[in-house]
Amino acid sequence: MSRAQKAELLALLEERERRLSGRLIDDLFPDDGPYRRELYERHMEFFRAGAEHRERLLLAGNRVGKSIAGGYEMALHLTGEYPDWWEGRRFDEPIRALAAGDTSQTTRDIIQHKLLGGLWDTPEWGTGIIPRDALEKPTTSRGIANAYEEITVRHKTGGRSVLALRSYDQGRRIFQGVELDVVWLDEEVPRDVYEEALVRTMTTQGVVYMTFTPLQGLTPLVVDFLETRSQQEPV
């Protein structure tokens, strides 16, 4: 090969790697391999439950992929690109959604990082769960460095989904009176904030799901979900 041909091949390989790095979502919960989805029974159960239940909780220990599961479902709803195996809730049109953690820092460092990978205009942008080619320039938060307030995502129908990033320490006002289709709460949420999430998804018949480790023990919210599950299980 000539030097020019080698340079062209190298450029093509680099472009291929760049594009692959912008489709992390395709590598999650695959059909086979060491991370095949059949090994994640609880995650699959959590996804399936969304088809029937407006409220869900993925309660688990640390480092078992809770936030990955939460981010994965959010990315599917925002883009409308559901895999063939998906048995959970589906939205046929662009959605308005909200994701929140307990503080602005954890929202940025966990939720934002999981979904986006890195910051706008950096090589890491779009290496998170939301495909890079579906992302538009985000709105920057005024309250904390390198944090985004609103993310616009191209939906497969040609429209735009909108995701707001908030934190519980802002209180109930994080919902600002808007109607929402999807709310993802990562880390245990104060009861009043959770109830406001239910109100904001009521008219849309939207979904509210949580992913967290019960570090605060058997709080009333956790007990409610555990009792509901025990009532649904066969004796």
N, C-alpha and C positions, 0 to 999 in steps of 0.2 A: 504494500500500500504506500502511496505517496504521502508526503507530510501533510498535504492539504486534505487528503482522504482521511488520514488519522485524526486530524483536527476536527473534521466534520463528524466522524464517528464518536469522538469524545464528547462533542457538543450534544449529539443525539442521546448518548447515554446519560449525560448530566441532566438533560431535559426530562428523560424518562424517570430518573430518580426523583427529580423535583416534583413531577406530576404524581408519582406514587406516594410521596410524602404528604401530598395534599388529599389523600383518600384513606386516612387511617380507619375510617368507619367500615371500609370493606374488609379489614383484618379482624374485626371484632365479632365474636360469636360465630365462627366459621362452621362449615359442615364437618370438617375433619381436622386432624392435627392435634397437637398437645393442648390447644386452647379451644377445642371443639365445644359447641354449646351444650351437648349432652352431659358434659361434666358440670354444668352450672344449672342444676335443677331448680334451685331457689330463685335464681334470676329469671329463668323461663316462666316459672309459676307467677312471679311478680308481673312480668310483661303480660301474660295471658289474662290475669285478673283485671287488667284495665278495660277489657272488652265488656265487663259486667259491672264493675264497681267504679264509682266516681272518686272514692277515697282509698288510698293504698299506702302501705308502709313497708319498706324493705329494712327490716331490723336485723343487724348483723354485727359481728366483731370488726375490728380494724383490719385493713389490708385484704379485704375479700372482694373488692370491686364494686362497692356500693355506689360511689360517685361515677364510676364508669358506666354502670347500668343506668343511673339517672340521666347522665349526659347523652348516652346512646339513644334513649327513648326521646329525649328532647330534640335531638338532631333529626330523628325520623319525622317527628311532627312538624318541625320547622320547614323541612325540605319536601315532605310528602313522598320521599323515596324509601318506601317500606320494602324490606326483603321478602321473598316469596314465603318464607317460613313464618313470618310475623302473624301471631294470633291475637295480639292485643288491640287496643283502641286505635282507630285510624281516623284521620281528618282528610277530607277530599279537597279542601281549599286552604289558602294561607291562614295562619293563625296569629293571634296575639297572645304572648306568653310572658311569664315572669319566673325567674330563678333567683333564689336568695339563700344566703348563709347567715351565720350568727353575727358576723362583723363585716365591715367593708373589706378588710384585709383578707379574711377567709374566702369571701365571695370572689375577690380578685385572684387569690393564689390557688384556689381549688376549682371553683366552677368556671371562671373565665379561662383559666389555664387549660382545664380539661376540654373545653369546647373549642378554643381558638388556637391553642398551642403557644402562641407568642404575640407580640405587639404588631400593630399595623406598620408596614414599611420595613419589616425585618424579615430575614430568611425563615424564621420560625412561624410567621403568620400563616394560618391555615393548616398547620400540622396537627391540630387537635381533632376532635371528633366530627365537627361540622366540616364538610368538604370545602376546600379553599375556593373552588370555582362557584360556590353558592354564596360566598360572603361578600358583603359590600363594606365600605368604610364605616367603622363604628362611631358612635357619639361618645366623646370623652367625658368622664365624670369630673366634676369640679372639686370633689371632696378629697380625693386620694390619688396619689401619683400612679400612673400606668394602669388605671382602672377605667373600664368602659361602663357607660350608663345604659346604652341601647345598641342592640345589634340587629341589623337588617339582613335577612337571609332570603335568597331567591328560591321560590317554591317551584316545583316541577310544572305547575300549571301556567307559569309565566308571571304570577303575582309575587308579592313580597310578604313574608312573615316578619314579625317584629318581636324581639326578645328583650325585656327589661331586666337589668341586673340590679338587685337591691340587697339589703341586709336587715336582720331583725332589729338591730339597735336603732333603726329609724322608726320603729313602731308600726302601727296599723297604716300610717300614712303612705307606706311604700306602695300601696295599691292605688292611691290617688283617684278613687272613684271610677276606675275603668272596668269594663267587662273583659274577662280573660277566658281563653280556651284551655290553657294548660298552666299549672303552677307546679314548680319543682322546688321543694324545700330541703336543702342539704344541711344537716345538723338539726338537732331537736329544736322545735319552734315554740315560742310562748303561745299559750292557749288563745289569747285574744287575736294574735296575728293569724293563727291557723283558722279561726272562725271567720276572719275577714276574707281569707282566701276562698273559703267555701261560698261566701256571699258573692264574691266577684265572679265565680264560675257558675253560679246558679242559673242565670238566665240563658247562658250559652250551653248548659248541660256539659260543661267542661270537666276536666279532671284535675285533682290535686294529689300529688304523690310526694312522699318523704323518703329520704335515705339517711339513716344515721345509726350510730352506736349508742345504746342507752347509758351514757356516762352519768346521767343524773338519777339512775335507778328507775324504780317503778313509779313514774310520774302518772298523773291522771290520764294524760294523753296516751301513754304507752299501755296502761292498763285497759283503756277502752278498746284498743286494737287487739290486744291479747285475748280479751274476753269475747270479742266478736269472732275471732278466729276459732276459739275453742267451741263456740256454739255451732260453727259451720262444719267442724270435723265430725265424721261418723263416730258413734260410740262403739 
